[in-house]
Amino acid sequence: MDWIDIGVNLTDSAFDTDREAVLERAWQAGVSQMVLTATSLAVSHQVQTLCNKDPQRLFCTAGVHPHQASQWNTQLADEVRVLATADCVRAIGECGLDYNRDFSPRPMQIQALEAQLEIAAELQLPVFLHERDASKVLIDLLRDYRDRLPAAVVHCFTADREALYPYLDLDLHIGITGWICDERRGSHLHSLVSDIPAGRLMIETDAPWLVPRTLRPKPKKGRNEPAFITEVAHTLAACRSESVEQLSVHTTATARQFFGLPTPANRSAPAT
């Protein structure tokens, strides 16, 4: 089976000692390509460096997470715009709104998000969105931009039906992570994911976070990695009443189209 992990924080320090081994385990598990998540200007540079080492299998975003929105200014916007023109960059983000932790003031989060939506519209790149406890505000804001954006995905969807349906009405894509494997806080997703049409659903690990709690044996130090996407897939497929093979076919096709990814010539080839 062929998987595309659309959200991997590969630059995180949790991978500093074995990043190449993590990648190799992912390839062996059937992951053919990954989209590496940028969350700041510094990380946007770092993910591009990683992508340049394996340009057929590693791609990335460019942008600023709402946690860092207080840093946003005109110079930062110009730098993100330049970074986003690199061939490996396939979306703007991770950008959005986080009203759960509020690490940046909400007006600044909105300002940074709107500026990044403008960049995405200008460059005609999809948007990789983060949202926590802010779905109504995000939905209202996106209505003013959606016609100008080629596509957008709400990554790591964890919200409820009242958020999912308006997202789908806006023709957004939905990313599902190991949150769905968490019996403490993700069980509400079990009845929701079947409402996401094939062609709008993608799968991700958000590694090194959100390790699937159904995974056995449990990984040391609770670190998630892209190879564990198959664990997410099994739970997700069961909740959608479809086979894992079916899920692989349509989520991979959707991700490849959404991010404009090439079909790998040789999935088992070693990284360059």
One Martini backbone bead per residue (centre of mass of N, CA, C, O) as a GRO file, in nm:
protein
  272
    1MET     BB    1   0.101   0.033   0.013
    2ASP     BB    2   0.014   0.388  -0.022
    3TRP     BB    3   0.156   0.673   0.149
    4ILE     BB    4   0.069   1.010   0.265
    5ASP     BB    5   0.228   1.239   0.473
    6ILE     BB    6   0.101   1.570   0.540
    7GLY     BB    7   0.231   1.574   0.861
    8VAL     BB    8   0.571   1.661   0.939
    9ASN     BB    9   0.807   1.724   1.216
   10LEU     BB   10   1.127   1.670   1.124
   11THR     BB   11   1.284   1.913   1.286
   12ASP     BB   12   1.256   1.800   1.541
   13SER     BB   13   1.448   1.708   1.818
   14ALA     BB   14   1.337   1.409   1.835
   15PHE     BB   15   1.518   1.349   1.548
   16ASP     BB   16   1.833   1.407   1.579
   17THR     BB   17   1.948   1.094   1.618
   18ASP     BB   18   1.730   0.943   1.371
   19ARG     BB   19   1.620   1.059   1.097
   20GLU     BB   20   1.701   0.846   0.881
   21ALA     BB   21   1.562   0.605   1.020
   22VAL     BB   22   1.278   0.721   1.009
   23LEU     BB   23   1.260   0.729   0.704
   24GLU     BB   24   1.313   0.430   0.648
   25ARG     BB   25   1.065   0.324   0.803
   26ALA     BB   26   0.860   0.465   0.625
   27TRP     BB   27   0.926   0.334   0.356
   28GLN     BB   28   0.877   0.040   0.464
   29ALA     BB   29   0.561   0.115   0.541
   30GLY     BB   30   0.463   0.286   0.257
   31VAL     BB   31   0.585   0.557   0.240
   32SER     BB   32   0.634   0.780  -0.036
   33GLN     BB   33   0.545   1.061   0.103
   34MET     BB   34   0.612   1.400   0.231
   35VAL     BB   35   0.498   1.671   0.444
   36LEU     BB   36   0.665   1.934   0.574
   37THR     BB   37   0.638   2.131   0.857
   38ALA     BB   38   0.591   2.473   0.891
   39THR     BB   39   0.617   2.730   1.179
   40SER     BB   40   0.858   2.909   1.070
   41LEU     BB   41   1.118   3.058   0.937
   42ALA     BB   42   1.333   2.858   1.028
   43VAL     BB   43   1.175   2.598   0.945
   44SER     BB   44   1.144   2.669   0.647
   45HIS     BB   45   1.446   2.628   0.594
   46GLN     BB   46   1.487   2.338   0.707
   47VAL     BB   47   1.288   2.181   0.520
   48GLN     BB   48   1.434   2.248   0.257
   49THR     BB   49   1.693   2.100   0.318
   50LEU     BB   50   1.563   1.820   0.337
   51CYS     BB   51   1.427   1.812   0.055
   52ASN     BB   52   1.698   1.831  -0.114
   53LYS     BB   53   1.777   1.522  -0.043
   54ASP     BB   54   1.454   1.429  -0.145
   55PRO     BB   55   1.269   1.551  -0.408
   56GLN     BB   56   1.054   1.296  -0.450
   57ARG     BB   57   0.957   1.268  -0.118
   58LEU     BB   58   1.013   1.568  -0.021
   59PHE     BB   59   0.804   1.813   0.126
   60CYS     BB   60   0.655   2.151   0.183
   61THR     BB   61   0.612   2.425   0.377
   62ALA     BB   62   0.526   2.788   0.427
   63GLY     BB   63   0.532   2.945   0.755
   64VAL     BB   64   0.311   3.058   1.035
   65HIS     BB   65   0.221   2.995   1.333
   66PRO     BB   66   0.003   3.110   1.572
   67HIS     BB   67   0.214   3.104   1.805
   68GLN     BB   68   0.400   3.318   1.607
   69ALA     BB   69   0.224   3.578   1.529
   70SER     BB   70   0.375   3.810   1.693
   71GLN     BB   71   0.616   3.814   1.462
   72TRP     BB   72   0.462   3.954   1.256
   73ASN     BB   73   0.565   4.108   0.942
   74THR     BB   74   0.667   4.243   0.654
   75GLN     BB   75   0.937   4.095   0.635
   76LEU     BB   76   0.827   3.812   0.687
   77ALA     BB   77   0.639   3.805   0.446
   78ASP     BB   78   0.862   3.831   0.231
   79GLU     BB   79   1.014   3.569   0.311
   80VAL     BB   80   0.783   3.370   0.266
   81ARG     BB   81   0.739   3.436  -0.032
   82VAL     BB   82   1.016   3.339  -0.126
   83LEU     BB   83   1.015   3.050  -0.010
   84ALA     BB   84   0.744   2.964  -0.172
   85THR     BB   85   0.904   2.935  -0.461
   86ALA     BB   86   0.993   2.673  -0.406
   87ASP     BB   87   0.954   2.356  -0.528
   88CYS     BB   88   0.900   2.209  -0.241
   89VAL     BB   89   0.666   2.401  -0.213
   90ARG     BB   90   0.297   2.317  -0.155
   91ALA     BB   91   0.238   2.526   0.088
   92ILE     BB   92   0.075   2.730   0.316
   93GLY     BB   93   0.238   2.695   0.627
   94GLU     BB   94   0.138   2.682   0.934
   95CYS     BB   95  -0.185   2.821   0.960
   96GLY     BB   96  -0.401   3.023   1.190
   97LEU     BB   97  -0.596   2.918   1.483
   98ASP     BB   98  -0.537   2.952   1.855
   99TYR     BB   99  -0.783   2.937   2.128
  100ASN     BB  100  -0.644   2.750   2.346
  101ARG     BB  101  -0.348   2.887   2.410
  102ASP     BB  102  -0.273   3.179   2.327
  103PHE     BB  103   0.034   3.267   2.249
  104SER     BB  104  -0.118   3.469   2.072
  105PRO     BB  105  -0.285   3.720   1.995
  106ARG     BB  106  -0.571   3.720   1.820
  107PRO     BB  107  -0.525   3.961   1.626
  108MET     BB  108  -0.248   3.847   1.528
  109GLN     BB  109  -0.352   3.585   1.413
  110ILE     BB  110  -0.531   3.713   1.198
  111GLN     BB  111  -0.317   3.878   1.054
  112ALA     BB  112  -0.130   3.640   0.974
  113LEU     BB  113  -0.338   3.478   0.819
  114GLU     BB  114  -0.425   3.685   0.606
  115ALA     BB  115  -0.143   3.721   0.485
  116GLN     BB  116  -0.114   3.416   0.398
  117LEU     BB  117  -0.361   3.410   0.215
  118GLU     BB  118  -0.250   3.619   0.018
  119ILE     BB  119  -0.005   3.455  -0.070
  120ALA     BB  120  -0.159   3.209  -0.173
  121ALA     BB  121  -0.321   3.365  -0.388
  122GLU     BB  122  -0.081   3.483  -0.542
  123LEU     BB  123   0.068   3.181  -0.580
  124GLN     BB  124  -0.127   2.942  -0.594
  125LEU     BB  125  -0.156   2.801  -0.303
  126PRO     BB  126  -0.210   2.606  -0.072
  127VAL     BB  127  -0.354   2.547   0.259
  128PHE     BB  128  -0.222   2.499   0.595
  129LEU     BB  129  -0.434   2.435   0.866
  130HIS     BB  130  -0.496   2.574   1.191
  131GLU     BB  131  -0.730   2.453   1.460
  132ARG     BB  132  -0.843   2.591   1.787
  133ASP     BB  133  -1.128   2.699   1.909
  134ALA     BB  134  -1.194   2.858   1.590
  135SER     BB  135  -1.405   2.786   1.365
  136LYS     BB  136  -1.594   3.031   1.329
  137VAL     BB  137  -1.375   3.235   1.258
  138LEU     BB  138  -1.247   3.081   1.024
  139ILE     BB  139  -1.493   3.056   0.844
  140ASP     BB  140  -1.550   3.360   0.809
  141LEU     BB  141  -1.271   3.426   0.688
  142LEU     BB  142  -1.265   3.221   0.442
  143ARG     BB  143  -1.502   3.336   0.274
  144ASP     BB  144  -1.316   3.584   0.164
  145TYR     BB  145  -1.093   3.363   0.014
  146ARG     BB  146  -1.176   3.095  -0.129
  147ASP     BB  147  -1.196   3.186  -0.439
  148ARG     BB  148  -0.864   3.244  -0.437
  149LEU     BB  149  -0.817   2.948  -0.362
  150PRO     BB  150  -0.723   2.635  -0.462
  151ALA     BB  151  -0.672   2.528  -0.154
  152ALA     BB  152  -0.765   2.353   0.164
  153VAL     BB  153  -0.645   2.236   0.491
  154VAL     BB  154  -0.752   2.078   0.784
  155HIS     BB  155  -0.541   2.000   1.010
  156CYS     BB  156  -0.591   1.801   1.255
  157PHE     BB  157  -0.879   1.705   1.306
  158THR     BB  158  -1.090   1.767   1.630
  159ALA     BB  159  -1.367   1.840   1.596
  160ASP     BB  160  -1.695   1.893   1.505
  161ARG     BB  161  -1.979   1.900   1.322
  162GLU     BB  162  -2.002   2.219   1.326
  163ALA     BB  163  -1.726   2.229   1.164
  164LEU     BB  164  -1.719   2.024   0.932
  165TYR     BB  165  -1.950   2.116   0.744
  166PRO     BB  166  -1.843   2.403   0.675
  167TYR     BB  167  -1.580   2.304   0.557
  168LEU     BB  168  -1.710   2.141   0.328
  169ASP     BB  169  -1.874   2.382   0.207
  170LEU     BB  170  -1.577   2.520   0.142
  171ASP     BB  171  -1.394   2.298   0.011
  172LEU     BB  172  -1.240   2.138   0.220
  173HIS     BB  173  -0.992   1.970   0.365
  174ILE     BB  174  -0.907   1.668   0.562
  175GLY     BB  175  -0.708   1.591   0.849
  176ILE     BB  176  -0.598   1.278   0.991
  177THR     BB  177  -0.503   1.147   1.301
  178GLY     BB  178  -0.424   0.986   1.606
  179TRP     BB  179  -0.669   1.103   1.756
  180ILE     BB  180  -0.864   0.864   1.667
  181CYS     BB  181  -0.696   0.664   1.883
  182ASP     BB  182  -0.825   0.831   2.124
  183GLU     BB  183  -1.033   0.742   2.388
  184ARG     BB  184  -1.042   1.023   2.547
  185ARG     BB  185  -1.074   1.250   2.271
  186GLY     BB  186  -1.146   1.085   1.968
  187SER     BB  187  -1.430   0.930   1.947
  188HIS     BB  188  -1.606   1.145   1.790
  189LEU     BB  189  -1.475   1.076   1.504
  190HIS     BB  190  -1.597   0.800   1.425
  191SER     BB  191  -1.884   0.933   1.318
  192LEU     BB  192  -1.751   1.155   1.110
  193VAL     BB  193  -1.553   1.040   0.881
  194SER     BB  194  -1.783   0.930   0.687
  195ASP     BB  195  -1.854   1.241   0.591
  196ILE     BB  196  -1.594   1.229   0.430
  197PRO     BB  197  -1.511   1.253   0.126
  198ALA     BB  198  -1.377   1.128  -0.123
  199GLY     BB  199  -1.123   1.377  -0.199
  200ARG     BB  200  -1.109   1.522   0.118
  201LEU     BB  201  -0.911   1.304   0.237
  202MET     BB  202  -0.646   1.289   0.481
  203ILE     BB  203  -0.324   1.173   0.608
  204GLU     BB  204  -0.159   1.182   0.939
  205THR     BB  205   0.076   1.229   1.221
  206ASP     BB  206   0.233   1.479   1.351
  207ALA     BB  207   0.514   1.430   1.387
  208PRO     BB  208   0.599   1.351   1.723
  209TRP     BB  209   0.299   1.359   1.762
  210LEU     BB  210   0.025   1.167   1.819
  211VAL     BB  211   0.040   0.891   1.919
  212PRO     BB  212  -0.106   0.602   1.887
  213ARG     BB  213  -0.280   0.436   2.147
  214THR     BB  214  -0.305   0.151   1.981
  215LEU     BB  215  -0.014   0.100   1.988
  216ARG     BB  216   0.182  -0.209   1.940
  217PRO     BB  217   0.415  -0.122   2.081
  218LYS     BB  218   0.512   0.128   2.264
  219PRO     BB  219   0.688   0.392   2.228
  220LYS     BB  220   0.949   0.550   2.318
  221LYS     BB  221   0.859   0.846   2.471
  222GLY     BB  222   0.603   0.887   2.277
  223ARG     BB  223   0.699   0.877   1.980
  224ASN     BB  224   0.628   0.981   1.675
  225GLU     BB  225   0.596   0.840   1.334
  226PRO     BB  226   0.538   0.781   1.001
  227ALA     BB  227   0.513   0.463   1.024
  228PHE     BB  228   0.232   0.501   1.201
  229ILE     BB  229   0.009   0.548   0.980
  230THR     BB  230  -0.119   0.261   0.981
  231GLU     BB  231  -0.271   0.294   1.248
  232VAL     BB  232  -0.456   0.518   1.157
  233ALA     BB  233  -0.575   0.367   0.913
  234HIS     BB  234  -0.725   0.138   1.058
  235THR     BB  235  -0.919   0.317   1.217
  236LEU     BB  236  -1.032   0.486   0.984
  237ALA     BB  237  -1.143   0.255   0.810
  238ALA     BB  238  -1.337   0.136   1.020
  239CYS     BB  239  -1.508   0.402   1.051
  240ARG     BB  240  -1.573   0.390   0.721
  241SER     BB  241  -1.621   0.102   0.608
  242GLU     BB  242  -1.326   0.028   0.495
  243SER     BB  243  -1.055  -0.049   0.351
  244VAL     BB  244  -0.724   0.005   0.362
  245GLU     BB  245  -0.687   0.002   0.057
  246GLN     BB  246  -0.896   0.217  -0.010
  247LEU     BB  247  -0.775   0.441   0.160
  248SER     BB  248  -0.505   0.456   0.018
  249VAL     BB  249  -0.599   0.533  -0.264
  250HIS     BB  250  -0.764   0.803  -0.200
  251THR     BB  251  -0.563   0.962  -0.014
  252THR     BB  252  -0.323   0.963  -0.208
  253ALA     BB  253  -0.460   1.097  -0.451
  254THR     BB  254  -0.539   1.353  -0.301
  255ALA     BB  255  -0.258   1.447  -0.210
  256ARG     BB  256  -0.127   1.457  -0.489
  257GLN     BB  257  -0.321   1.673  -0.597
  258PHE     BB  258  -0.311   1.896  -0.384
  259PHE     BB  259   0.030   1.914  -0.393
  260GLY     BB  260   0.156   1.825  -0.667
  261LEU     BB  261   0.266   1.532  -0.685
  262PRO     BB  262   0.469   1.304  -0.781
  263THR     BB  263   0.528   1.004  -0.915
  264PRO     BB  264   0.709   0.764  -0.806
  265ALA     BB  265   0.945   0.575  -0.966
  266ASN     BB  266   1.092   0.458  -0.680
  267ARG     BB  267   1.000   0.379  -0.365
  268SER     BB  268   1.278   0.204  -0.277
  269ALA     BB  269   1.467   0.415  -0.302
  270PRO     BB  270   1.723   0.570  -0.190
  271ALA     BB  271   1.832   0.826  -0.043
  272THR     BB  272   2.024   1.125  -0.142
   0.00000   0.00000   0.00000
